[in-house]
Amino acid sequence: MSKYTLQEWLKQRRGRVTEMAKDLNINYTWISQIASGRKKAPLETAIKISAYTQNEVTVEAIAAAYKPKK
């Protein structure tokens, strides 16, 4: 089980979204939308995010955050 959701991990320290976006070369808004569940992360992106968080946020936790529109 994941230690954190992506949203929890990002909120732990101010500036984490910006740092992650820069380091992974992913748009800031895209990361925020993945964290909030509005966008589904492609597997490759989820793997990069999980590795960046040193697996504190798992690929499974990132996938589970997605909430499709009804």
Secondary structure, DSSP 4 states (H G I P E B T S, - for coil): --SS-HHHHHHTSTTHHHHHHHHHT--HHHHHHHHHTSSPPPHHHHHHHHHHTTTSS-HHHHHHH-----
